[in-house]
């Protein structure tokens, strides 16, 4: 009869096997006592944190170098190229991960495409919505902007979708043929990129946007974090303050212009 000595019951479990391996590793490392104590205290602290489990697991994997970056994958013969896809001058490892997690940046469109960034601001008390759209080309040049007010908005979940719809209208008015529509509403972008029929409260808006796609040669929908959508956000705040429809064809508002210049200086020139 076989007995597993690392468990009081004598029965093997994955948990006890893992604990035995880690303990053995710690005891054979330098600064033995310190390593064991640090390991125990740190993981006790980590598992007791009131954060989602997936974050705890990722932290554990990162600390133990179990993240499947290219260096680790190559050691297991799963990939050949170890170069980081974002930073081609270095290998992809845990040191390159923090670089890719830096502040998101606005990126210019490619070739003759026009990028339209959209955002929205919702005033719950008056049930009004201000949609803001800014268009730029591959050189970062300002192509136009507008704010548009919607009244009697009864459901806040449609706010960003309405702004995206307005971006399509604005692109038509500008005479664009190849466009990238970019916003920080993950729900809206996911629904537009999905091939399934939408059955949510956004159904009519999503259908309207897809109908307008026929007026363009090419349409691409992209999600970006709020920090990469700062110009449209700044314009939405301006529209909220003024509460009137606005249209700019040559020069943007000064507050928005500063953000546009920062976008180009910080992000576009690094492409």
Secondary structure, 3 states (H helix, E strand, C coil): CCCCCCCCCCCCCHHHHHHHHHHHHHHCCCCHHHHHHHHHHHHHHHHHCCCCHHHHHHHHHHHCCCCCCHHHHHHCCCCCCCECCCCCCCECCHHHHHHHCCCCCCCCCCCCCEEEEEEEEEECCCCEEEEEEEEECCCCCEEEEEEEEECCCCCHHHHHHHHHHHHHHHHHHHCCCEEEEEECCHHHHHHHHCCCCCCCCCHHHHHHHHHHHHHCCEEEEEECCHHHHHHHHHHHHHHHHHCCCEEECCCCCHHHHHHHHHHHHHCHHHC
